[in-house]
């Protein structure tokens, strides 16, 4: 798991120390990753709201891809801007999706992008599939029956983001969303993705 921003603006409290908040968010990410049993995780130092689809960001994503050599990369759908008439997608979410797609192709598999990484023992890697989450144009629904409780428990590790009753809201909304998507494929729970098949892998 690679988190592209450090969470230092994730509070509406003007008294909140941003450096301290970033430290809290980093620890919460580590706790969530440990709970899920992830092989690795990292958080970049990019300030909230300042993520750019820039070479230095793509280099970090490419480094992660070349190191882990994934069969599937999951990121946000950068084309998803508006959800109904009540919400539009955070700029960092949109940018994360665009930067990740550009890191996957053409960069990660092309030796002429970030060749300095070869000195780290990182060779080019062609990603077979990208799954775009929070999409308005799903092409696949993944059966996640039996995993929703673990998802909510991992979310609960991000205490600073779900305090003040927010976890309860997610417990309602995420479960309802998963049930709705599951009903479309005859499963108890599912998640919707726009799946891009880029190679045979």
C-alpha positions as CSV (number, residue, x, y, z in Angstrom):
1,X,0.0,0.0,0.0
2,X,1.3,3.4,-1.0
3,X,-0.4,6.5,0.5
4,X,0.5,9.6,-1.6
5,X,-0.3,12.4,0.9
6,X,0.7,12.7,4.6
7,X,-2.7,13.8,6.0
8,X,-1.4,17.0,7.6
9,X,-4.5,19.0,6.6
10,X,-7.1,16.4,7.6
11,X,-8.7,18.5,10.4
12,X,-11.0,21.5,10.6
13,X,-9.5,22.5,14.0
14,X,-7.3,25.6,13.4
15,X,-5.4,24.7,16.6
16,X,-4.3,21.4,15.2
17,X,-0.6,21.1,14.7
18,X,-0.1,19.9,11.1
19,X,3.2,18.1,11.7
20,X,1.6,16.3,14.7
21,X,-1.4,15.3,12.6
22,X,0.8,13.9,9.9
23,X,2.6,11.8,12.5
24,X,-0.7,10.5,13.9
25,X,-2.0,9.7,10.4
26,X,1.3,7.8,9.6
27,X,0.8,5.7,12.8
28,X,-2.8,5.0,11.9
29,X,-1.9,3.9,8.5
30,X,0.7,1.5,10.0
31,X,-1.9,0.1,12.4
32,X,-4.4,-0.4,9.6
33,X,-1.8,-2.1,7.3
34,X,-0.7,-4.4,10.2
35,X,-4.3,-5.4,10.9
36,X,-4.8,-6.3,7.2
37,X,-1.6,-8.2,7.1
38,X,-0.2,-6.2,4.2
39,X,3.3,-7.1,3.0
40,X,4.4,-3.4,3.1
41,X,3.1,0.1,3.3
42,X,4.6,3.6,2.8
43,X,3.3,7.2,3.2
44,X,4.8,10.0,1.1
45,X,5.6,13.4,2.6
46,X,3.3,15.3,0.2
47,X,1.1,17.8,2.0
48,X,-2.7,17.4,1.7
49,X,-4.1,19.3,-1.2
50,X,-0.7,19.6,-2.9
51,X,-0.5,16.3,-4.7
52,X,0.5,16.8,-8.3
53,X,0.8,14.4,-11.2
54,X,4.5,15.2,-11.4
55,X,7.7,13.2,-12.2
56,X,8.8,13.0,-8.5
57,X,5.4,11.5,-7.5
58,X,5.3,9.1,-10.4
59,X,8.8,8.0,-9.6
60,X,7.7,6.9,-6.1
61,X,4.7,5.0,-7.6
62,X,7.0,3.4,-10.2
63,X,9.5,2.4,-7.4
64,X,6.7,0.8,-5.5
65,X,5.4,-1.1,-8.6
66,X,8.9,-2.3,-9.6
67,X,9.6,-3.4,-6.0
68,X,6.3,-5.3,-5.5
69,X,5.7,-6.4,-9.1
70,X,1.9,-6.6,-8.7
71,X,-0.5,-8.4,-10.8
72,X,-3.2,-5.8,-10.0
73,X,-2.8,-2.1,-9.1
74,X,-5.8,-0.5,-7.3
75,X,-6.3,3.2,-7.4
76,X,-9.0,5.9,-7.6
77,X,-10.8,6.6,-10.9
78,X,-9.6,10.0,-11.9
79,X,-12.6,10.6,-14.1
80,X,-15.0,10.4,-11.2
81,X,-15.7,14.0,-10.3
82,X,-19.3,14.4,-9.2
83,X,-21.4,12.1,-7.1
84,X,-25.1,13.0,-7.3
85,X,-25.6,16.6,-6.4
86,X,-24.1,16.6,-3.0
87,X,-20.4,15.8,-3.3
88,X,-17.4,16.1,-5.7
89,X,-14.3,14.1,-5.4
90,X,-11.3,15.4,-3.5
91,X,-8.5,16.8,-5.7
92,X,-6.0,14.5,-4.1
93,X,-8.1,11.4,-4.9
94,X,-8.4,12.5,-8.6
95,X,-4.8,13.3,-8.8
96,X,-3.7,10.0,-7.2
97,X,-5.6,8.1,-9.8
98,X,-4.1,10.1,-12.7
99,X,-0.6,9.9,-11.4
100,X,-0.9,6.1,-10.7
101,X,-2.2,5.5,-14.2
102,X,0.6,7.4,-15.8
103,X,3.1,5.6,-13.5
104,X,1.7,2.2,-14.6
105,X,1.8,3.1,-18.2
106,X,4.1,4.0,-19.8
107,X,6.6,4.5,-17.0
108,X,6.8,1.3,-14.8
109,X,7.5,-1.0,-17.7
110,X,9.7,1.2,-19.7
111,X,13.5,1.2,-18.9
112,X,13.9,4.8,-20.1
113,X,11.7,6.1,-17.2
114,X,13.5,6.5,-13.9
115,X,16.6,4.4,-14.9
116,X,18.3,5.5,-11.7
117,X,16.1,2.9,-10.0
118,X,18.1,0.1,-11.6
119,X,20.9,0.8,-9.1
120,X,18.3,-0.2,-6.4
121,X,17.8,-3.6,-8.1
122,X,14.5,-2.5,-9.5
123,X,13.8,-3.7,-13.1
124,X,10.9,-2.5,-15.3
125,X,7.6,-4.2,-14.6
126,X,4.5,-4.3,-16.8
127,X,1.3,-4.2,-14.7
128,X,-1.3,-6.6,-16.2
129,X,-4.4,-4.9,-14.7
130,X,-5.5,-1.7,-13.0
131,X,-8.7,-1.6,-10.9
132,X,-10.2,1.8,-10.5
133,X,-12.2,2.3,-7.3
134,X,-14.9,5.0,-6.6
135,X,-15.8,4.8,-10.2
136,X,-19.0,5.9,-12.0
137,X,-18.4,3.4,-14.8
138,X,-17.9,0.0,-13.2
139,X,-17.1,-3.0,-15.4
140,X,-16.6,-5.5,-12.6
141,X,-18.1,-6.3,-9.2
142,X,-15.9,-8.2,-6.9
143,X,-17.5,-10.5,-4.4
144,X,-16.3,-9.3,-0.9
145,X,-18.7,-11.3,1.1
146,X,-17.2,-12.1,4.5
147,X,-14.7,-9.3,4.3
148,X,-16.8,-6.2,5.1
149,X,-16.2,-6.5,8.9
150,X,-12.5,-6.6,8.3
151,X,-12.7,-3.5,6.1
152,X,-14.6,-1.6,8.8
153,X,-12.2,-2.7,11.5
154,X,-9.2,-1.5,9.4
155,X,-11.0,1.8,8.8
156,X,-11.5,2.0,12.5
157,X,-7.7,2.1,13.0
158,X,-7.7,5.5,11.4
159,X,-9.1,7.0,14.7
160,X,-8.5,10.6,13.9
161,X,-10.5,10.3,10.7
162,X,-13.5,8.5,12.1
163,X,-14.0,10.2,15.5
164,X,-17.1,12.0,16.3
165,X,-19.5,9.4,15.0
166,X,-18.0,9.1,11.6
167,X,-17.2,5.4,12.0
168,X,-20.9,4.7,12.7
169,X,-21.8,6.6,9.5
170,X,-19.3,4.4,7.5
171,X,-20.7,1.3,9.1
172,X,-24.1,2.2,7.7
173,X,-23.0,3.6,4.3
174,X,-20.3,1.1,3.4
175,X,-22.5,-1.9,4.3
176,X,-25.4,-0.6,2.4
177,X,-23.2,0.2,-0.6
178,X,-21.7,-3.3,-0.5
179,X,-25.1,-4.9,-0.2
180,X,-26.4,-3.0,-3.2
181,X,-23.4,-4.0,-5.4
182,X,-23.7,-7.5,-4.1
183,X,-27.3,-7.8,-5.2
184,X,-26.2,-7.1,-8.8
185,X,-24.2,-10.3,-8.9
186,X,-26.1,-12.5,-6.4
187,X,-23.6,-12.0,-3.6
188,X,-24.0,-10.8,0.0
189,X,-21.5,-8.0,-0.5
190,X,-19.5,-6.7,-3.5
191,X,-17.4,-3.7,-4.5
192,X,-17.5,-2.1,-7.9
193,X,-14.4,-1.4,-10.1
194,X,-13.6,-0.2,-13.5
195,X,-11.1,-2.9,-14.6
196,X,-8.4,-2.1,-17.2
197,X,-6.7,-5.2,-18.6
198,X,-3.4,-3.9,-20.0
199,X,-1.6,-7.2,-20.8
200,X,-1.8,-10.9,-20.4
201,X,0.5,-10.6,-17.3
